[in-house]
Amino acid sequence: MSRTRRVIIRTCETYDPIRMESIIRDGMAELQATPRGRIFIKPNVVTANRNYIHHSYTHPVLVETMVRVLRNVSPEQPITIGESGGIGLPTRLFFHESGYAAMAKRTNVRLVDLNEEQTVKTPLVKAKWHKTMEVAKSLHEAEYKIWMPKLKFHIVTQITHCLKLNIGILTHKERFLYHDDRLNDKVVDMLEVGYPNLVVTDAITCGRGFESSPIPFQLGAILMANDPIAADMVAARILGYEPHEVLHLAEAERRGYGSLRFDEIEVSGDIAIEALRERTKDLDSPFQDLQKLNSPIRFYEGVNPDTGQNCYGGCICSVKGTLGTADRRYAGNLVNARRGAIVMGAYDGDVMHPGEPVVLVGDCTRVSGKLEAAKVIRFAGCPPKVATLMTMMPRHFGMRSPAWEPVNLIKVVFFSLLKAFMRVTIPLRRRARVSYPSARTPSARWQEAEAGDQVRRSTDH
């Protein structure tokens, strides 16, 4: 590649604004990062709840510190923070619960739900499944992209860091397309649009277990990088994986986004990768394997009948997320559940649970052998909506669900109505047509990012 791919690791034990500002300012100088034009910051705000989900998102104080550093360098540059939150719920709800809405007011920065903006249908050249993508206007217009992931284990893709962060640039309309046994391919598809100029990672308090309602663990570090592949290589090794073991990283290498060889990147800082890996080596991350859960519920994992592959990113992911959230909210939910079974995909074998409930999750789910149960319940969809599973599935096993808490219901309804209003009024809020700087082909944008964005291409209009 035409530039050295670099990752900087700095110790940062707490969310101290002074320490974080020093790390970001010095790291940008070392990486020769020079933000210019319209700046777009993409954090991880997949979910948040003031009562029990506190570590799923990039800490707002770190993002606020990033904004302050940028403002000190160039006060006039427009900054947008954008996100499309998880599980189809309104992102404004998560902005409110995580403290991002309050942070945006303090900093007078623009905070947007990418589902509430005009989108630009953009062709993808290097993608495998997504041939086009509806790109929100703020992202499409961005001239400098800063990705600020939260380092976490992930229930189906091993880790969630820089590349996996790109699921959150998709609108809810396209988020669950190919979110099945093609999820790792899908993650790499998004890199064509979501190729950041700068990476700043919240690895101070990280997450294990279900990434949308994780169990926190203290790592005490901030990662900075000028390349997303290099950043994920370091993140993977810190969490105990080699880069090639992370399937979407291996796929990114195959598509030519960068080598996974450590001798081809430069890692520096005040703490070594192996020192951080030592801190994570004995961690257990529940829900990565359903068969290891301590619960009387039995799980039968079939395959996608069209491909014969384990549908890890579809119904299996939805079941893990539903149970992970319910158990995180109410400790002991799983271990004290009523006996029964959950089947996902086309299962080759018998499912024998006389006198117990058997839940079939997904349109394609079936049992090739004998099926015996007190009651068989099917949740349709490919995959079923997590909201449906969250509200209806736990009760069949005598489990409690946070979806029925009155305060949660009121918030979901309120922010859903607000989201609907904002979407309906998109035509009224469109600005006059402008010439987008990202009107170049996606491959040209990627090549420019690869070269360090040093020269504006003559194809800009």
Helices and strands as residue ranges (DSSP letters): E 6-11, H 17-31, E 39-43, H 60-73, E 79-83, H 91-98, H 100-107, E 110-113, G 114-116, E 119-123, E 132-136, H 137-141, E 144-148, E 150-154, E 158-160, G 164-169, H 172-175, H 183-189, G 190-192, E 198-208, E 215-225, H 228-238, G 243-245, H 247-254, G 262-264, E 266-269, H 273-280, G 290-292, E 297-301, H 315-329, E 340-347, E 351-367, E 371-379, H 386-392, G 394-397, G 402-404, H 406-424, H 426-429, H 442-450
